[in-house]
Amino acid sequence: MLAGRRLKAVFALGAGVDAILSKLNAHPEMLDASIPLFRLEDTGMGLQMQEYAVSQVLHWFRRFDDYQALKNQALWKPLPEYTREEF
């Protein structure tokens, strides 16, 4: 897969390094041993994923889509709030 390419290094920016390592252990010919494999623990993606998850929970919990639908109909009425138990 990687053999024969003019690689100087392999940088893994996300998940999947363990799978690469297990493949390399089973098939060492896939990557020359002189080419380093770097695993970047956190390139800011962890925080981005947390923020995305929070935004989606708030989007649902605060009924943004329901209020947008009302706005599109030029209506305004408060909607019942969801409880944490409903989440």
C-alpha positions as CSV (number, residue, x, y, z in Angstrom):
1,M,0.0,0.0,0.0
2,L,2.6,2.5,1.0
3,A,5.7,0.7,-0.2
4,G,7.4,2.2,-3.3
5,R,6.1,5.7,-2.6
6,R,8.5,8.6,-1.9
7,L,7.4,9.1,1.7
8,K,9.5,10.8,4.3
9,A,7.0,10.3,7.1
10,V,3.4,9.4,7.8
11,F,1.4,11.7,10.0
12,A,-1.9,10.4,11.4
13,L,-4.2,13.3,12.3
14,G,-7.2,11.3,13.6
15,A,-8.3,7.9,14.6
16,G,-7.0,4.8,13.0
17,V,-3.4,4.6,13.9
18,D,-3.9,1.4,15.8
19,A,-5.3,-0.2,12.7
20,I,-2.3,1.0,10.7
21,L,0.1,-0.4,13.2
22,S,-1.6,-3.8,13.3
23,K,-1.5,-3.9,9.5
24,L,2.2,-3.0,9.5
25,N,2.9,-5.7,12.2
26,A,1.2,-8.2,10.0
27,H,2.6,-6.9,6.7
28,P,5.9,-5.1,7.4
29,E,6.6,-4.8,3.7
30,M,3.8,-2.2,3.5
31,L,6.0,0.6,4.8
32,D,9.8,0.8,5.0
33,A,11.0,0.7,8.6
34,S,13.0,3.9,8.0
35,I,9.8,5.9,7.5
36,P,8.5,7.2,10.9
37,L,4.8,7.0,11.7
38,F,3.7,10.0,13.9
39,R,0.5,9.9,15.8
40,L,-0.7,13.4,16.7
41,E,-2.6,13.0,19.9
42,D,-4.8,16.0,19.7
43,T,-4.7,18.6,16.9
44,G,-7.6,20.5,18.3
45,M,-10.1,18.0,16.9
46,G,-11.1,16.8,20.3
47,L,-12.3,20.3,21.3
48,Q,-14.0,20.7,17.9
49,M,-15.9,17.4,18.3
50,Q,-17.0,18.4,21.8
51,E,-18.2,21.8,20.6
52,Y,-20.1,20.2,17.7
53,A,-21.8,17.7,20.1
54,V,-22.8,20.5,22.4
55,S,-24.1,22.6,19.6
56,Q,-26.2,19.7,18.3
57,V,-27.6,18.9,21.7
58,L,-28.6,22.5,22.3
59,H,-30.0,22.7,18.7
60,W,-32.4,19.8,19.6
61,F,-33.0,20.7,23.2
62,R,-33.9,24.3,22.4
63,R,-36.1,23.2,19.4
64,F,-34.3,25.4,16.8
65,D,-35.8,23.5,13.9
66,D,-39.3,23.9,15.3
67,Y,-38.9,27.6,15.9
68,Q,-37.4,28.0,12.4
69,A,-40.5,26.3,11.0
70,L,-42.7,28.7,12.9
71,K,-40.7,31.6,11.7
72,N,-41.0,30.5,8.1
73,Q,-44.8,30.6,8.6
74,A,-44.6,34.0,10.2
75,L,-45.9,32.6,13.5
76,W,-44.6,33.1,17.0
77,K,-45.7,30.9,19.8
78,P,-43.7,29.5,22.7
79,L,-43.2,25.8,22.5
80,P,-43.1,23.4,25.4
81,E,-39.6,22.9,26.7
82,Y,-38.0,19.5,26.6
83,T,-36.9,18.1,29.9
84,R,-33.6,16.4,30.5
85,E,-35.4,13.2,31.0
86,E,-36.7,13.4,27.5
87,F,-33.2,13.6,26.1
